[in-house]
Amino acid sequence: MTILPVRLWPAALTALGLAAAGLAFQSPAKPKSQAKNPGWTLVVSGDTDGYLSPCGCTSPMTGGIRRRGTAVRDIARHSRVVLIDTGELGGEPGRQGEMKAETMAQSLTNLDAAAINVTAKDARLGKGSLMSVARLAEGRVVSSSLPNGAVEGVRSTVERGPFVIAGISDGIGESLAAPSVPDSVAVESLLRTAKEKRGAAVLMLDGSRAEAVAMAKRYPALRAIVYHLNGWPPDRPEHVGKVWLLTPGERGKSVVSVRFDGRSFDGYSVKRLGPQFLDDATIQRYYSAYLRRVDRANLLEQIPRVPSPAFAGSASCAACHVTASHVWEKSGHSHALATLEKQGHGRDPDCVSCHVTGLTSERGFRSRVETPNLAFVGCESCHGPAAAHVADPKGNRLAHLGQAVCTTCHTPDQSPGFNFVSYWQKISHK
């Protein structure tokens, strides 16, 4: 019997978890034959921040790794693609964040990404998680901010096609209990390697546009710098001298591409990942396996809860509020959880709180079996626990509400087309 070294336990456990989810490892899909010498296209994705799926209840929902897969493969049909990803794979620390990061690593490997940057958020998932991601990514994870060998499987640079690619992020060494390489040392090393290999130096920067501009001015020999941006990528290309500035924008909602002829970039393009991009079948399998892992880990039961008064359930309100009850029954709120379940997210902690009543309350929703009277967005989702009001309506009046109660769930990210005035007309009641 062979006993694995302790340092390999995280990766081995991950493999067992993925196998239990029913997902076999697959080699990267190779693009179909292309026209002779079509040139190269640098494709930039990333800043996923844990948003593996389009999130929201109003159209158009944008983003998601399944649509990203379709967009990348479409580009690869017409050009030799070098895909790089800016990182921020899993979002917030925790078991679900680790699962997301691993799913992202699998998906990007299947898309034959050249490089995946390690950001400060990725590092906060922990060294064990990063090792699992690096193993799943098969040599694609890069960080020039870490010394060689600091984290098994993480490389300083990656070479693909005409590009030499590196990534930097301040402070990740501290999160990983490893020394950090100064940015200046990392960038100068990248430029030396690019010169030796006669390649174009591409730097993924875990930083803002202002930091990218400063870096471009300091290192004009770089060919491209990729940075973070809250919002959509610019519609037109930006550059400082000959250094191109590229960003995929926020939360994996877009991919950006530029053509490269061996000397210069052109053909800047932004693809917003709206519903015109169908889900990629292979990435869908990875995503479905991720949802099964979330379910089996019982993450929904682990959500922190706080004390609250007792809930009554919307049926208890109907006796007095007949008209309001009829309005609610015809609204999307009355079947909000069912809608989520059809999408496979009925056990996803990221989503369920805005589709049931009182998830974060000790007396709120638990499951359809335990709390069927709270398995929807009910009256008490907005008005608060009402058992005392039902028992004594005059003695325990509920507060009048305004727009603020709606925007706890209908945020710009989750409901990009939400307009309080028009939406209130659909559910107006007294």
N, C-alpha and C positions, 0 to 999 in steps of 0.2 A: 504493500500500500504506500502510495506517494503522498506526502504531506506538503501542502503548499506553504511557502514562506508567508509570514504575516502580512508583508507589504502587498501581496497579491490577493488578499481576502476581499477587498472592496470590489475588485473587478470580477472575481469569481462569483460573488453574491449577486452582482448585477446580471451576469450571464444566466444564473439560475432563475432570477426574477423574470427576465425576458423570455426564457424558455417556457416558464409557467404561464406566461401571457399568451403563448401560442404563436410566437413570432420567430420564424427562422431567419437567420442572417442571410443577406443576399449581396452579391457583388454589385458594384456600381453599374448602372445601366450605361451602355456605350451608345453614343449618338449614331444615327444612321449615316450612311455615306454622304459626303458633302461635295460641293463643287471643288474643282482643282484649285488649290492655293487660295482659299477664300479669305485669308487674313485671320487675325485674332480678334476676339471680343472679350474684354474684361467685364465681368458681371459682378455687381456688388449687391449683396443682400445682408440682412441682419438686423441688429437692434430689436430682436424679437421680444425681449423682456417678458418671456413666459406666455405671450399671446400666440399659442399654437393654432388657434382657430379664430375666424372672424367673430367678434363679440358685439352683440347688440340686438335690439328688437325693432329697429327702423332701418329702412333702406337708404343708401346702399351700405351694407356691411363690407368691409374691406380688409384684406390681409389673409393670413393663414398659411401654414406650410404646404397644404395640399395644392392651393392655387400657385404658390411659389414654385412648386415642382413643375407644374404645367408651363409656367412662364419661362423657366430656365430651359426646359427641353425644347420649347418653341424656338428660342434663340439658337440653341445648339444645332438645329436643323439647317441653319444657313451659315454657320461660322464655327470656327474652332474656339470653344469657350473656355475661359479660365474664370471659374466662380470662386469668389472670396466672400467670407462672411464675417461681419464685424463683432459677432459674439452677443453677449447678454442673452444666453440661450434659455435659462430657466426662470428668470425673474427672481422672486423673493426666496431667501433661504428656507429650507424645510424639505420634507420628503417629497412633496409634490413638485417643488422646484427641481429636485434631483431627477425625478422621472421625466420632467419636461426636457431638461438638458440632455439626458440620454436619448430621448426620442429625436431631438434636434440633431444630435450627432449621427444617429442612424440615417436620418433623412438626408442630411448634407453629404454623407458618405455615398449613399445611393445616387445622388446627383453628381458625384465625382467632384465635389468641391476641392479646390487646391489648398485652401488655408482657412482656418477658423481662429479668430483672435480670442485671447483670454482677457476679459475685462474685470474691473473691480467687482462687479456683481457676480460674475462667474466664480471668482476666487472665494467669495463669501459662502458659496455652497460647500466649501471645504476641500481639502486635499484628496480625500478618498473619492469624492464625487468627480473631481477633475481628472483623476486617474482613470475612472470608468469611462468618462467622456472621451479621453484621449485614446483609450483602447478601442472603443467603438468607432472612433473617427479614423483609425488606421493611419496614423502619422500626419494628420492634417491640422492638428491643434498647434498653434504657434504663440510664442511669447518671447520677445527679445528682452523683456524686462526681468526675466528669470535666468539665472546661470544654467548652462547645459547640465541636465541631469537632476535639477532641483525637483522636478515632478516627472515621474516616469511617463514617457510617451509624448511630452511637450517639447517641441523643437524651437530653435531660435529663428530660423528662416526656412522658407519653402521655395523651391524653384519649380516653375511650371511654364512651359512655352517660353515666351520671350521675357517673362517676369521673374524677379526675385522679390519675395514677399515677406514682410515682417510685421509684427504688431507690438505696440507698447502700451502700458497702463501703469500709472503711478500707484504705488502702495500695495500692489497685489502680493508682494513678498510677505508682508506682515500677516495677511489673512491666511497664507499658506505655510507660515513658519519657515520661510526661506529668505535668503538674502535677495535684494533687488539690484538690478543693473540700472545705473543712471541713464536717462533718456539720451543724453549726448553720446554716451558710449554705444548704446544700442543702435542709434541712427548711423553713426560713423561706421560701425561694423557692417550694417546693411549696405551702405554705399561702397565699402571696400569689396564686399562679396559681389555686388552687382557689377562693379568695374572688372573684377577678375573673370566673371562669367559672361561679360558683355551683355548683361541683361538690363531691363528697365526696373528701377527700384520703386516698389510700391509699399507704402507704409500705412498700416491700419492703426489709427490713433484713437485711444479711448479718451476722447476729449472733444471740445467744442469747435465751432468754426473759427472763432478768434484764435484758439490755440493752433489750429491747422494753418491759418494764415501766417502766424508767427513762425511756425516750423518751416513753412515753404520759403519764407524770406531768409531764414537762417541756413537752410539746406537746399539751394536751388538745383542741385543735381538730382533730387528726387523727381520722379516722373508723375507720381500721383500720391495724394494723401486722402485717406478715407476717414471721416469724422462723424460724430454724433449730432443729430439735430432733432429737436422736438417739433414735429410738423411734417409737411410734405417736402420732398426733395425739390430743389430749384428747377424751374421749367427750362432754364438755359444753362449751359456749362459755365463753370467758374474756374478761373485759374489765376495764379500769381506767377507772372513770368511764364515759364514753361511747365510749371508744376500745376497739374489739374487737381481741383478739390472736388471730391465726390462724397455723397452720403446717401444711404438708402432711406433716410427719414425714420420716423418712429414706428415701433411695434410691428415691424415686419409687414407693413402695408404696401410697400413698393419694392421693386428691384430697379436698379440703374445699370445701364450698360454703355460702354464706349468702344469703338473700334480702334485697333492699333495695327499700323502697317510696318512696325519695326523701327519707326523713327518718331512718329507722333500720333496723338489721339485725334479722333473726330467721331462724328456720328453719335453724339450724345443722345440717350433715350431714357425716358422714365416710364415704367409700366406700373400703373396703380392696379393692385390686385383685387379688382372688383369682381362681380359675378360673371363677367364675360370670360373669365378663366375658370374652366371646369376643374374639379378636383382630380389630381393625379392618382391613378389607381394604386400604384405602388406605395406612395406616401400615405394614402388612405389606410393601407394595412398597418403601417407603423402607428398611425394615429389611433386606429381602433384598438390596437394592442395597448397603447398608453392608457386609454380610457378603461380597459379591463383591469389594468394594474391599479389605477386609482380606486376602482370599485373594490377590488380584493383587499386593498390596504385599509379599507374602512376609514378613509380620511374624513368623510363627512361627519362621522361620529366623534372625531377628535377636535372639532371646532370649539374654541373656548366659548362658554356661555355665562351670562350674567343673570342675577336674580331679577324677577319682574312680577307684576301682578298677573293674575290668571287670565287666560284667553277664553272666549266663549265660542268662537266659530261663527262664520257668516250666517249660518242658518238661524242662529239665535237672534240676529238683527232683523230678519225678514218679517217677523210678526208685527213689528211697529213700522218699519221702513219698507213698505211694500214696493213702492215705485222705485226707490233706490236699489232694492234687491233685484228687481227685473232688469234695470240698467246694467248692474254688475254681471248678472247671468249671461247677458249678451256680449259682454266685453271680453277682450283677450286676457284680462286679469283672471277670470274664472277658470281658465284652463292653461294658465302659465306654466305649471309644472309639466302637464301633459305635452305641451309644445317642446319643452326642454328634453323630455324623455325620448321623444321621437328623433331628436338629434343625437341621442346617445349620451347626453350630459346630465341625466337625472341623478347621478351620484357624484357630480363634480363640484367640490366646494367653491370653485371659482365662480360658479354660475347659480347655484341653487338658492342662495340667500335672497336674490331678487325675483324668485319664482315661487316662493312659499311665504308663510306667515310666521314670523318670530324665530327664525333659525338660530339667532344668537342669544335667545332667551332660554333660561332653564325650563320654562313652561311652554316653549314654542314648538315648532315643527320638529319631529323626529324621523318619521317615515310614514308612508301611506298606511301601513298597518297600525302603528301606534297612535298616530294623530291624523286621521283622514279628514277631520274638520279644519285642518290648517294646510292642506296640500294644494295650495293655490295662493295667488295674491288676493287676499280677502279684505274685508272691511278693516280689520285690525292691523293690516300691513301699514295702513296710513293713519288710522285713528288711534292705534295703540290697544293694548289689552283691555277688554271691555266686559269681563265677567261681572265686575262690580256694578257697571252701568246697567247691565241686563237685570241684575237683581234689584237695583234701585235707580231707575232712570233719572228721576229728579234730584236725588241726593248725590249722584255721581255722574255729573254731566261730562261729556267729552269735549275737548277743545276744538275750536274752529281751526281749519287748516288753510294753508296757502301753497304757493308754488314750490316752496322749499322742500316740502315733504316728497314731491314728485322727483326732484332732481337728485335725491340720494341714490336712485337707481338709473334714472334717465339722464346720465351724464353725457357730455360731448363724445366721449369714447364709445360708450355703450349704445347711445341713441343719437347718432350724428345728425339726424333730421328732426329731432324732437322740438316741437314748438308748443309751449304750454297752452296758449290760447286755442289753437286748433285741436289739440288733443283733449283738452278739457271739455270741449263741445261734445265729444264722443261719449264721455262718461259723466256728464253734468248731472248732479243729483243734490237733493236737500235732505 
